[in-house]
């Protein structure tokens, strides 16, 4: 789950709930020790303590209970930092493509269970559990942790500064985000003929200055350079980009969010979470009956505009057509 001046990666994390979110950090401590997560962790430990019916809760008395739970809380947080930190390292090296939280929870549960039994032994309050008792408690703990992980995905991720529900390149760094924020405010539904809405000045200025100049600009993707005017579309496929030009298709290891020159709205637009399309490559725009916008490209491919980017696309595409007229 989960900045220093080191390289910061975008790790995709899949929760028990089945939802994906992205963590912008290579340090597990940055995520786990953030107040947004620590508050949740303290509440989760409190809920778990109230629900605990295991052997440890039954044999301890008085002041021994807070000692045990404080020790277990420290063990759980330390374990999270170690396990999540290892997952981040494996993700940076390319060994892990996605991080699944249920697998991160398994070693944490075993660590917490071992800590509980260790505290009971140190306080001389009871004997070691038998194997059947241990397995029963581990199963109960797993069910509770899964429910807490669902709560984390629903209520912590949306407010955590290191986490984002949007894939890399669609949140914050995208220059057309200003138009998207405007698109979320109108009270009337958008139509295929976009209303006259202001486009960021930076886009308008650069469009006027570079009108007809796309052929002279290049974009570097991995170890290759492409004239922007030749690129028809770029699609993300895992850690690679499928770059389609007028004459070829290439698979290059790169991130779409790193190609800043493509995200200024002059030559094309990112139409969904994984694809960028050149305005010049669009043969026709089809408005489906269900409100979906489909693009037919000159090379025979088709692409779908996500509903959240529909208005932005129509504004920029209409501006492009007006400049070409």
DOKOL-426857 format. One line per field, with one value per residue (C-alpha): residue number from 0; x, z, y negated. Coordinates in Angstrom, 1 decimal. Each point is the difference from the previous one (the first is absolute). Example, Ala and Ser with C-alpha at 12.3 -4.5 7.8 and 13.67 -1.06 7.14 Angstrom:
BEGIN
num = c(0  1)
east = c(12.3  1.4)
up = c(7.8  -0.7)
north = c(4.5  -3.4)
This chain:
BEGIN
num = c(0  1  2  3  4  5  6  7  8  9  10  11  12  13  14  15  16  17  18  19  20  21  22  23  24  25  26  27  28  29  30  31  32  33  34  35  36  37  38  39  40  41  42  43  44  45  46  47  48  49  50  51  52  53  54  55  56  57  58  59  60  61  62  63  64  65  66  67  68  69  70  71  72  73  74  75  76  77  78  79  80  81  82  83  84  85  86  87  88  89  90  91  92  93  94  95  96  97  98  99  100  101  102  103  104  105  106  107  108  109  110  111  112  113  114  115  116  117  118  119  120  121  122  123  124  125  126  127  128  129  130  131  132  133  134  135  136  137  138  139  140  141  142  143  144  145  146  147  148  149  150  151  152  153  154  155  156  157  158  159  160  161  162  163  164  165  166  167  168  169  170  171  172  173  174  175  176  177  178  179  180  181  182  183  184  185  186  187  188  189  190  191  192  193  194  195  196  197  198  199  200  201  202  203  204  205  206  207  208  209  210  211  212  213  214  215  216  217  218  219  220  221  222  223  224  225  226  227  228  229  230  231  232  233  234  235  236  237  238  239  240  241  242  243  244  245  246  247  248  249  250  251  252  253  254  255  256  257  258  259  260  261  262  263  264  265  266  267  268  269  270  271  272  273  274  275  276  277  278  279  280  281  282  283  284  285  286  287  288  289  290  291  292  293  294  295  296  297  298  299  300  301  302  303  304  305  306  307  308  309  310  311  312  313  314  315  316  317  318  319  320  321  322  323  324)
east = c(0.0  1.1  7.7  3.3  2.0  0.3  -2.0  -3.7  -2.0  -3.7  -0.9  -3.4  -1.6  -3.0  -2.0  -2.1  -3.1  1.3  0.7  3.3  1.8  3.4  2.6  2.6  2.9  2.9  0.1  -2.5  0.4  -1.2  -3.3  -0.4  1.2  -2.2  -2.7  -2.7  1.1  1.0  -3.4  -1.6  2.6  -0.7  -3.8  0.5  2.1  -2.6  -2.8  2.0  0.8  -3.7  -0.9  2.8  -1.1  3.3  2.0  2.1  -3.0  -1.3  3.1  1.2  -1.4  0.1  3.1  1.1  -2.6  1.3  3.6  -0.9  -1.9  2.6  2.6  -2.2  -0.7  3.8  0.6  -2.8  1.3  3.6  -1.0  -2.0  3.0  2.3  -2.4  -1.3  3.5  1.1  -3.0  1.0  3.6  -1.2  -2.4  2.9  2.1  -2.9  -0.4  -3.5  -2.3  -2.8  -0.3  -2.8  -0.9  -1.3  3.5  1.5  -2.3  1.0  3.4  -1.4  -2.7  2.7  2.2  -2.9  -1.0  3.6  0.3  -3.1  1.2  3.4  -1.4  -2.1  3.1  2.1  -2.8  -0.1  -3.8  -0.5  1.5  0.7  -3.1  -0.5  0.1  -3.8  -0.5  2.6  -1.6  -3.4  1.2  1.9  -3.1  -2.1  2.7  0.1  -3.7  0.3  3.0  -1.8  -2.9  2.4  1.8  -3.4  -0.5  3.5  -0.8  -3.3  0.8  3.8  1.3  -2.2  1.4  3.6  2.5  2.2  -2.9  -2.1  -3.0  1.1  2.7  3.3  -0.4  -3.7  0.3  1.8  2.7  -2.4  -0.4  -3.5  -1.1  -1.0  -2.6  -1.2  -0.6  -2.2  -1.8  -1.0  -1.8  -2.7  -3.6  -1.1  1.2  2.7  -1.0  2.2  0.2  2.1  -1.0  2.3  2.2  3.3  3.1  3.1  2.0  3.1  -1.7  -1.4  3.3  2.1  -2.6  0.3  3.7  0.4  -2.9  1.1  3.3  -0.6  2.2  3.0  -0.4  1.2  -0.7  2.5  -1.5  2.5  3.1  -1.8  -1.2  -3.2  -1.3  -3.2  -1.8  0.7  -1.5  -3.6  -0.6  1.7  -1.4  1.3  0.5  1.4  3.4  0.2  -1.4  -1.5  1.0  -1.9  1.4  -0.9  2.5  0.6  -1.0  2.5  0.0  2.2  0.5  -1.1  -2.9  -2.6  -0.1  3.7  -0.7  -0.8  0.1  -3.0  -2.2  -0.2  -3.1  1.7  0.5  -2.3  -1.5  -0.1  -3.5  0.0  2.2  2.3  -0.2  1.1  -1.3  1.2  -2.7  1.4  -0.5  -3.8  -2.1  -3.3  -1.7  -3.0  -2.4  -1.6  -3.6  1.2  2.0  3.3  2.4  1.9  2.8  0.8  3.6  1.5  1.9  -3.1  0.3  -2.7  0.2  -2.5  0.0  -0.7  -3.0  2.1  2.0  -2.8  -0.5  3.7  0.5  -2.8  1.3  3.5  -1.0  -2.4  2.8  2.4  -2.6  -0.6  3.7  0.2  -3.0)
up = c(0.0  -0.5  -0.6  0.4  -2.9  -1.3  -2.9  0.8  -1.7  -0.4  1.5  -0.8  3.0  -0.1  3.2  1.3  -1.2  -3.6  -0.6  -1.2  1.2  -0.6  2.6  -0.8  2.2  0.3  3.8  1.9  3.1  -2.1  -0.4  3.3  2.3  -1.7  2.4  -2.5  0.4  3.7  1.1  -1.9  1.4  3.6  -0.5  -1.6  2.9  2.4  -1.8  -0.2  3.7  0.9  -2.2  1.1  1.6  -0.3  2.7  0.7  0.9  2.4  2.0  0.5  2.7  0.8  -1.1  -2.1  -2.7  -1.0  0.1  -2.4  -2.4  -0.1  -0.8  -2.7  -1.5  -0.2  -1.5  -2.6  -1.1  -0.1  -2.0  -2.5  -0.6  -0.6  -2.1  -2.1  -0.4  -1.4  -2.4  -1.2  -0.6  -2.0  -2.0  -0.8  -1.3  -2.2  1.9  1.2  -2.5  2.4  3.8  1.5  3.6  1.1  -0.6  2.0  2.9  0.5  1.5  2.1  1.5  0.8  1.6  2.1  1.2  0.9  1.9  2.0  1.0  0.8  2.3  1.8  0.6  1.2  2.5  1.1  -0.5  -1.9  -2.2  -3.7  -2.1  -1.5  -3.8  -0.4  2.2  -2.0  -3.4  1.3  1.2  -3.3  -2.0  2.2  -0.3  -3.8  -0.2  2.1  -1.9  -3.3  1.2  1.2  -3.4  -1.7  2.4  -0.9  -3.8  0.5  2.6  0.3  -3.6  -1.3  2.7  0.2  -1.7  -1.3  -1.6  -3.0  -1.5  -3.5  -2.0  -0.6  -2.4  0.7  3.3  0.7  -2.7  -2.9  -1.4  -1.1  3.6  0.2  -2.7  1.8  3.2  -2.0  -1.6  3.4  0.9  -2.6  1.1  -3.5  -1.7  -2.7  -3.6  -2.9  -1.2  2.8  1.5  -0.2  3.0  0.7  -0.8  2.2  -1.4  -0.1  -2.6  -2.1  -0.1  -1.0  -2.6  -1.7  0.0  -1.3  -2.4  -2.9  1.8  1.3  -2.8  1.3  3.7  1.3  3.1  1.6  1.1  1.7  -2.3  -3.2  -1.3  -2.0  -1.9  1.8  -3.3  -0.8  3.2  -0.3  3.4  3.1  2.2  3.4  0.3  3.4  0.2  -3.7  -2.6  -3.3  -2.2  -3.4  -2.7  -3.6  -1.0  3.0  3.4  2.8  3.6  2.2  3.8  1.2  1.8  -1.8  2.9  -0.6  -3.6  1.0  -3.5  -0.9  2.9  -0.9  -2.2  -3.2  -2.0  1.7  3.3  2.5  -0.6  2.8  2.7  -2.4  -3.5  -1.7  -3.4  -2.6  -1.2  -3.6  0.2  0.7  -3.1  1.7  3.4  0.8  2.8  1.0  1.3  3.5  0.1  -0.7  -2.5  -2.3  -2.3  -3.3  -1.0  -3.5  0.5  0.6  3.8  2.3  3.5  2.7  1.9  3.7  1.3  2.4  -3.0  -2.5  0.4  0.1  -3.2  -1.8  1.0  -1.1  -3.2  -1.1  0.6  -2.1  -2.9  0.2  -0.4  -3.0  -1.7)
north = c(0.0  -3.2  -7.5  -0.9  -1.3  3.5  1.3  0.2  2.7  0.6  3.4  1.5  1.6  2.3  0.3  2.8  -2.0  0.5  -3.7  -1.4  -3.1  -1.4  -1.0  -2.7  1.0  2.4  -0.2  2.1  -2.3  -3.0  1.8  1.9  -2.8  -2.6  -1.3  1.0  3.7  -0.1  -1.2  2.9  2.4  -1.1  0.3  3.4  1.3  -1.3  1.8  3.2  -0.2  -0.4  3.0  2.2  3.2  1.9  1.7  -3.1  -2.1  2.6  0.7  -3.6  -2.3  -3.7  -1.9  3.0  -0.7  -3.5  1.3  2.8  -2.2  -2.8  2.6  1.6  -3.5  -0.7  3.4  -0.5  -3.4  1.1  3.1  -2.1  -2.2  3.0  2.0  -2.9  -1.4  3.4  0.0  -3.5  1.2  2.9  -2.2  -2.5  2.9  1.2  3.3  -1.0  -1.6  -0.6  0.2  1.9  -1.0  3.5  1.4  -2.8  0.8  3.6  -0.6  -2.9  2.3  2.7  -2.7  -1.4  3.5  0.8  -3.3  0.8  3.4  -1.4  -2.7  2.6  2.1  -3.1  -0.9  3.7  -0.1  3.2  2.8  0.0  0.7  3.3  0.3  0.3  -3.1  -1.9  0.9  -1.0  -3.4  -0.6  0.8  -2.4  -2.7  0.4  -0.7  -3.1  -1.3  0.5  -2.1  -2.7  0.0  -0.6  -3.0  -1.3  0.1  -1.7  -2.7  -0.5  0.1  -2.8  -2.4  1.3  -2.5  2.8  1.9  -0.6  1.7  -1.3  1.8  -1.9  -2.8  -0.7  -1.8  -3.3  0.2  -0.1  -3.6  0.6  0.6  -3.6  0.6  3.2  -2.0  -2.4  2.9  1.4  -3.2  -0.7  0.9  0.9  3.2  -0.3  0.4  1.1  -3.6  -1.4  -3.3  -3.0  0.6  -1.6  2.2  -0.7  -2.9  2.1  2.3  -2.9  -1.8  3.0  1.1  -3.4  0.0  3.5  0.3  2.2  0.6  3.6  1.5  -1.8  1.1  3.3  2.0  2.4  3.4  2.3  0.0  -1.2  -3.4  -0.4  -3.0  -0.9  -0.4  3.6  1.4  1.1  1.6  1.3  2.7  1.2  3.7  0.9  -1.7  -0.6  -2.4  1.2  -2.9  -0.1  -2.3  -0.5  2.7  2.3  1.3  0.2  1.4  -2.1  0.1  -3.4  -1.8  -2.0  -2.5  -0.9  -1.3  -3.6  -1.4  2.2  -1.2  -3.7  0.4  -1.2  3.2  2.4  1.1  2.9  1.3  2.6  1.4  1.9  -1.7  -3.2  -0.9  -2.6  -2.4  0.5  3.7  -0.2  0.9  -0.4  -0.5  2.2  -1.0  3.3  0.2  0.8  -3.2  1.7  -1.8  2.3  -1.1  1.6  -0.6  -0.3  3.2  2.0  0.2  -1.2  -1.5  -0.9  -3.3  0.4  -1.8  -2.1  -1.3  -0.4  -3.8  -0.7  2.0  -1.8  -3.4  0.6  2.0  -2.8  -2.6  2.2  0.2  -3.8  -0.6  2.3  -1.6)
